[in-house]
């Protein structure tokens, strides 16, 4: 692999990495954009009641303000990553970021529900290009090893921080007015656009590889239909004709896509990359982390606000420790990877996160004390996010430069689509167990199956991570044994 570095100098031991101001500027610019992507997913949730009251939107319409973003984001991530490889990362990143800023401004000005949903969909489309492109800019400009590990750790911590900080910013902005949840990203995105224009290095499009338009069309349509189907299934019914036919359509589109990729000279996705074990394990891990956390946060928001009467700001402050732990982990997460590798960190942190969800499930009641009931599981869940950078490092390690955008797209597609599916199932579970306005005790009974499902998803991800760790350990033992045998043969000769 031939990654180039902007200017990361490191000692012979590899422990001291010194970057120039321009290198830091590039990394922080990319981090800010990823933070906005994560922030936009979670911040809007706090503002939904205010939006619904002012624009007279039903609950089913309001959920599309979240689902519309996920629909665009998760549906085109693969296309976004490969487009950056083929057309040039700088060009794709700048255009997508400009579209994101424009859609944010428009969303803060419109007074029509359908138009507001449309702006959310457009922002999701833009994020589908900025997220994998930003990751591939890092992985192609920082040499694999300590320099890249440090850059990816900082970068992914910003992304996780955006998700975990969304409630806090959403609560603060909703207090001023719900439109500020849309307008807040505008000046930040414009400043990032100006910085990216100066700092993102020029790159050339791929020398080889045509534009697989048919593959892009079938894959994009399949992902869009899959996300649409899973987010609309709870309302339409999982066994309804519309849902069943939609899943049949998804299967047909994916089958057509695989057929195209096997036969075309320059495929959108080299299917062989999906056989890379580290990428597959990282994708499963990120589905478990994102799906369980989004589902847990969704239920906690409903229970504490609607069931116990907490204000949006009280809820945001209560969950603040998770965001703080994610932010502080930027200081040491790369050092953990350098010392222990990705597999042990992912296995340990996912196990801790699953323990946090389980503790929350068994101890939650209708009058929870913060220090005694809520804070301990929050700290465990926050500690689980420390492994998030290791997941990204594991997914992109050993990937050639011309496929870094593709690997990033695969990983982030897994998170968005996987999280959407897990959240849709969670929503269906809790919807079947709750009926309108209920007492706190009845609401808790209705939400507990959803919490149990989120816990199970997290635990399953932890088991897969532990299995990967065992396989890596056995592989190293086998390699060491073979090396020793060869050494003995050489000595005997």
C-alpha positions in Angstrom: 0.0 0.0 0.0 1.3 3.4 -1.0 -0.2 6.1 1.2 1.3 9.5 1.2 1.5 11.7 4.3 1.0 15.5 4.3 3.7 16.0 6.9 3.4 13.6 9.8 6.9 13.2 11.2 7.4 10.5 13.7 10.3 9.3 15.8 12.1 6.1 15.1 10.0 4.4 17.8 6.8 5.7 16.1 5.5 7.2 19.3 6.0 11.0 18.7 4.0 12.3 15.7 4.4 16.0 14.8 2.2 17.6 12.2 2.4 21.0 10.5 -0.3 23.6 11.0 -1.6 22.9 7.5 -2.0 19.2 8.3 -3.8 19.9 11.6 -6.0 22.4 9.7 -7.0 19.8 7.1 -7.8 17.2 9.8 -9.8 19.6 11.9 -11.8 20.7 8.8 -12.7 17.2 8.0 -13.6 16.5 11.6 -15.9 19.5 11.7 -17.8 18.3 8.7 -18.2 14.8 10.1 -19.3 16.3 13.4 -22.1 18.1 11.5 -23.2 14.9 9.8 -23.5 13.2 13.2 -25.1 16.2 14.8 -27.8 16.5 12.1 -28.9 12.9 12.7 -29.6 13.3 16.4 -30.2 17.0 17.0 -33.5 17.2 15.1 -35.2 14.6 17.4 -35.5 17.1 20.3 -37.2 19.7 18.1 -39.9 17.4 16.6 -42.7 18.3 19.1 -42.1 22.1 18.4 -42.0 21.5 14.6 -45.2 19.4 14.7 -47.1 22.1 16.7 -46.1 25.0 14.4 -46.5 23.2 11.0 -49.4 21.0 12.1 -47.6 17.7 11.2 -48.8 14.3 12.3 -46.6 11.9 14.1 -46.1 9.8 10.9 -45.1 13.0 9.0 -42.7 14.0 11.8 -40.8 10.7 11.7 -39.9 11.4 8.1 -37.8 14.4 9.2 -35.5 11.7 10.7 -36.1 9.0 8.2 -35.7 11.3 5.2 -32.2 12.1 6.3 -31.3 8.5 6.8 -33.0 7.6 3.5 -30.6 9.8 1.6 -27.6 9.2 3.8 -27.7 5.4 4.0 -29.1 4.9 0.4 -26.2 6.5 -1.5 -23.1 6.0 0.8 -21.6 3.3 -1.5 -22.1 5.5 -4.5 -20.6 8.5 -2.7 -17.5 6.7 -1.7 -16.8 5.2 -5.1 -17.6 8.5 -6.8 -14.9 10.2 -4.8 -12.4 7.5 -6.0 -13.4 8.0 -9.6 -14.0 11.8 -9.9 -11.5 13.1 -7.4 -12.0 13.5 -3.6 -11.5 17.2 -3.4 -14.1 18.0 -6.1 -16.7 15.7 -4.6 -16.1 16.9 -1.1 -16.4 20.6 -1.9 -19.6 20.2 -4.0 -21.3 17.9 -1.4 -20.5 20.3 1.4 -21.9 23.3 -0.5 -25.1 21.4 -1.1 -25.3 20.5 2.6 -25.0 24.1 3.6 -27.6 25.3 1.1 -30.1 22.6 2.2 -29.5 23.5 5.9 -30.3 27.2 5.1 -33.4 26.3 3.1 -34.7 24.0 5.9 -34.5 26.8 8.4 -36.6 29.1 6.2 -39.4 27.0 4.8 -42.8 26.6 6.4 -44.1 23.6 4.6 -43.9 20.1 6.0 -43.1 18.4 2.6 -40.5 21.0 1.8 -38.9 20.5 5.2 -38.7 16.8 4.6 -37.3 17.3 1.2 -34.5 19.5 2.6 -33.7 16.7 5.1 -33.4 14.2 2.2 -31.1 16.5 0.3 -28.9 16.9 3.4 -28.7 13.2 3.7 -27.7 12.9 0.1 -24.9 15.4 0.6 -23.7 13.6 3.8 -23.6 10.4 1.8 -20.8 12.0 -0.3 -19.0 14.1 2.4 -18.6 11.3 5.0 -16.9 8.6 2.9 -14.9 11.2 1.0 -13.6 12.8 4.1 -12.5 9.4 5.5 -10.8 8.5 2.2 -9.0 11.9 2.2 -7.5 11.0 5.6 -6.6 7.4 4.7 -4.8 8.5 1.5 -2.9 11.4 3.1 -1.8 9.9 6.3 0.6 6.9 6.2 -0.8 3.6 7.5 0.4 3.1 11.1 0.7 5.5 14.1 0.1 8.6 12.0 -3.1 7.3 10.4 -4.3 5.7 13.6 -4.0 9.1 15.4 -5.8 10.9 12.5 -8.6 8.4 12.3 -9.0 8.3 16.1 -9.5 12.1 16.2 -11.7 12.0 13.1 -14.1 9.3 14.3 -14.3 10.7 17.8 -15.7 13.9 16.2 -18.2 11.8 14.4 -19.3 9.9 17.5 -19.3 13.2 19.4 -21.7 14.7 16.8 -24.1 11.8 17.5 -23.8 11.9 21.2 -24.0 15.7 21.4 -27.0 16.1 19.2 -29.5 16.0 22.1 -27.6 18.7 24.0 -27.4 21.1 21.0 -31.0 20.2 20.1 -32.2 21.1 23.5 -30.4 24.4 23.5 -31.5 25.4 20.0 -35.1 24.3 20.5 -35.2 26.7 23.5 -34.5 29.5 21.1 -36.7 28.2 18.3 -36.8 25.0 16.3 -35.6 26.7 13.1 -32.2 27.2 14.8 -31.6 23.4 14.7 -31.6 23.8 10.9 -29.7 27.1 10.8 -27.0 26.3 13.3 -25.0 24.1 10.8 -25.0 26.8 8.1 -22.2 29.2 9.2 -20.2 26.2 10.4 -20.5 24.4 7.1 -19.6 27.6 5.2 -16.5 28.1 7.3 -15.5 24.5 6.7 -16.1 24.9 3.0 -13.7 27.9 2.8 -11.1 26.0 4.8 -11.5 22.9 2.7 -11.0 24.9 -0.5 -7.6 26.0 0.8 -6.5 22.9 2.7 -7.8 19.8 0.9 -5.0 18.7 -1.5 -5.7 18.4 -5.2 -6.0 14.9 -6.5 -6.5 13.3 -9.8 -9.4 11.1 -10.7 -8.6 7.4 -11.0 -6.6 6.6 -14.1 -8.5 3.5 -14.7 -12.1 2.6 -14.1 -15.1 3.7 -16.0 -18.2 5.1 -14.5 -20.5 2.2 -13.7 -23.7 4.0 -14.1 -25.9 0.9 -14.2 -24.3 -0.4 -11.0 -24.7 2.9 -9.3 -28.4 3.0 -10.4 -29.2 -0.5 -9.1 -27.2 -0.2 -5.9 -28.5 3.2 -5.1 -32.1 2.2 -5.8 -31.7 -1.0 -3.7 -30.3 0.9 -0.7 -33.0 3.7 -1.0 -35.8 1.1 -1.2 -34.4 -0.9 1.6 -34.2 2.1 4.0 -37.6 3.3 2.9 -39.1 -0.2 3.5 -37.7 -0.6 7.0 -38.6 2.9 8.2 -42.2 2.7 6.8 -42.9 -0.9 7.7 -44.0 -0.2 11.3 -46.7 2.0 10.0 -47.7 -0.1 7.0 -47.3 -3.4 8.8 -44.4 -5.8 8.4 -46.7 -8.4 6.8 -48.5 -6.0 4.6 -48.5 -6.5 0.8 -46.6 -3.2 0.4 -43.8 -4.2 2.8 -43.5 -7.7 1.4 -43.4 -6.5 -2.2 -40.9 -3.8 -1.3 -38.5 -6.4 0.2 -38.9 -8.5 -2.9 -38.0 -5.4 -5.0 -34.9 -4.9 -2.8 -33.8 -8.5 -3.3 -34.3 -8.2 -7.1 -32.3 -5.0 -7.3 -29.5 -6.4 -5.2 -29.4 -9.5 -7.4 -29.3 -7.4 -10.5 -26.5 -5.3 -9.0 -24.3 -8.4 -8.1 -24.8 -9.7 -11.7 -23.7 -6.4 -13.1 -20.7 -6.1 -10.9 -19.5 -9.6 -11.9 -19.7 -8.9 -15.6 -18.7 -5.3 -16.0 -15.1 -4.3 -16.8 -14.9 -1.5 -14.3 -17.4 -2.3 -11.4 -18.7 0.2 -8.9 -17.7 -2.2 -6.2 -15.1 -4.9 -6.5 -17.0 -7.7 -4.8 -13.8 -9.2 -3.6 -13.4 -6.4 -1.1 -16.4 -7.9 0.8 -14.3 -11.0 1.5 -11.9 -9.0 3.6 -12.5 -10.3 7.1 -11.5 -7.2 8.9 -13.9 -5.1 6.9 -16.7 -7.5 7.5 -16.1 -7.7 11.2 -15.8 -3.9 11.4 -19.1 -3.5 9.5 -20.9 -5.9 11.9 -19.4 -4.1 14.9 -20.6 -0.7 13.7 -24.1 -1.9 13.0 -24.2 -3.2 16.6 -22.8 0.0 18.0 -25.0 2.4 16.0 -28.2 0.4 16.0 -28.2 -0.3 19.7 -27.3 3.3 20.6 -29.8 5.0 18.3 -32.6 2.6 19.6 -31.6 3.1 23.2 -31.5 6.9 22.8 -34.8 6.9 21.0 -36.5 5.0 23.9 -34.8 7.0 26.6 -35.9 10.3 25.0 -39.5 9.1 24.8 -39.6 7.7 28.3 -37.9 10.5 30.2 -39.7 13.3 28.3 -43.1 11.9 27.6 -43.3 9.4 30.4 -41.6 11.3 33.3 -42.0 14.9 32.1 -38.4 15.8 31.7 -37.6 18.9 29.6 -35.4 18.6 26.5 -32.6 20.5 28.2 -32.8 18.3 31.3 -32.6 15.2 29.1 -29.6 16.7 27.2 -27.7 17.4 30.3 -28.5 14.0 31.7 -26.9 12.3 28.7 -24.0 14.7 28.6 -21.5 12.3 30.2 -21.6 10.1 27.1 -20.6 13.0 24.9 -17.8 14.1 27.3 -16.3 10.6 27.4 -16.4 10.3 23.6 -14.6 13.7 23.3 -12.0 12.9 25.9 -11.2 9.6 24.3 -9.6 11.5 21.4 -6.6 12.0 23.6 -5.7 8.3 24.0 -7.7 6.1 21.6 -5.0 6.1 18.9 -2.4 5.2 21.6 -4.5 2.2 22.6 -4.7 1.0 19.0 -0.9 1.4 18.5 -0.3 -0.7 21.7 -2.9 -3.4 21.6 -4.3 -3.4 18.0 -7.9 -3.0 16.9 -9.4 -6.4 17.7 -8.9 -6.4 21.5 -10.1 -2.8 21.9 -13.3 -3.5 19.9 -14.0 -6.6 21.8 -13.5 -5.0 25.2 -15.4 -1.8 24.5 -18.4 -3.5 22.9 -18.6 -5.8 25.9 -18.6 -2.9 28.2 -21.3 -1.1 26.2 -23.5 -4.2 26.2 -23.1 -4.3 30.0 -24.2 -0.7 30.2 -27.4 -1.4 28.3 -28.1 -4.4 30.5 -27.5 -2.5 33.7 -29.9 0.3 32.4 -32.5 -2.3 31.5 -32.6 -4.1 34.9 -32.3 -1.0 37.1 -34.6 1.5 35.3 -37.8 2.3 37.2 -40.5 5.1 37.2 -38.5 7.3 39.6 -34.9 6.8 38.7 -32.2 8.7 40.7 -29.5 10.1 38.5 -26.4 9.1 40.5 -27.7 5.8 41.6 -29.6 4.5 38.5 -28.8 6.5 35.4 -25.2 7.6 35.7 -23.5 4.2 36.1 -24.9 2.7 32.8 -24.3 6.0 31.0 -20.6 5.8 31.9 -20.4 2.2 30.6 -22.2 3.1 27.4 -19.8 6.1 27.0 -16.8 3.9 27.6 -18.1 1.6 24.8 -17.8 4.5 22.3 -14.1 4.6 23.0 -13.8 1.7 20.6 -15.4 3.5 17.7 -12.1 4.8 16.2 -10.7 1.3 16.3 -13.6 0.0 14.2 -12.9 2.6 11.5 -9.1 1.8 11.6 -9.8 -1.9 11.3 -12.1 -1.4 8.3 -9.6 0.6 6.3 -6.4 -1.1 7.2 -4.7 -3.0 4.3 -6.9 -1.4 1.7 -5.3 0.1 -1.4 -5.5 3.8 -1.9 -7.8 3.6 -4.9 -10.4 1.7 -2.8 -10.2 3.6 0.4 -13.4 5.5 -0.5 -15.1 2.2 -1.3 -14.1 0.7 2.0 -15.3 3.8 3.9 -18.6 3.7 2.0 -19.1 0.1 2.9 -18.5 0.7 6.6 -20.7 3.8 6.8 -23.4 2.3 4.7 -23.4 -0.6 7.2 -23.8 1.9 10.1 -26.6 4.0 8.6 -28.6 1.2 7.0 -28.0 -1.2 9.8 -29.0 1.4 12.4 -32.1 2.2 10.4 -33.1 -1.4 10.4 -32.4 -1.9 14.1 -34.3 1.3 15.0 -37.3 0.3 12.8 -37.5 -3.1 14.5 -37.2 -1.4 17.9 -40.0 1.1 17.0 -42.2 -1.8 15.9 -41.6 -3.6 19.2 -42.4 -0.6 21.5 -45.3 0.5 19.3 -47.0 -2.8 19.8 -46.5 -2.5 23.6 -47.7 1.1 24.1 -51.0 2.7 23.5 -51.2 6.5 23.6 -51.0 8.3 26.9 -50.1 6.0 29.7 -48.9 6.0 33.3 -45.1 5.9 33.8 -45.4 2.3 34.9 -47.3 1.2 31.8 -45.0 3.2 29.6 -42.0 1.5 31.2 -43.5 -1.9 30.6 -44.1 -1.0 27.0 -40.5 0.2 26.5 -38.7 -2.6 28.2 -38.9 -5.1 25.3 -37.4 -2.4 23.0 -34.6 -1.9 25.5 -34.0 -5.6 25.7 -33.8 -5.8 21.9 -31.2 -3.0 21.8 -29.2 -4.8 24.5 -29.3 -8.0 22.6 -28.1 -6.3 19.4 -25.2 -4.8 21.4 -24.4 -8.2 23.0 -24.4 -9.9 19.6 -21.9 -7.4 18.3 -19.7 -8.0 21.3 -19.8 -11.8 20.7 -18.8 -11.3 17.0 -15.9 -9.0 18.2 -14.7 -11.5 20.7 -14.9 -14.2 18.0 -12.7 -12.1 15.8 -10.2 -11.6 18.6 -10.0 -15.3 19.1 -9.4 -15.9 15.3 -6.7 -13.2 15.3 -5.0 -14.8 18.3 -5.1 -18.3 16.7 -3.8 -16.8 13.4 -0.8 -15.3 15.2 -0.1 -18.5 17.1 -0.1 -20.4 13.8 2.2 -17.9 12.1 4.6 -18.0 15.0 4.6 -21.8 15.0 5.3 -21.9 11.2 8.1 -19.4 11.7 9.7 -21.5 14.4 9.5 -24.6 12.2 11.1 -22.9 9.3 13.9 -21.6 11.6 14.5 -25.1 12.9 14.8 -26.4 9.3 17.2 -23.7 8.4 19.3 -24.4 11.4 19.3 -28.1 10.7 20.4 -27.5 7.1 
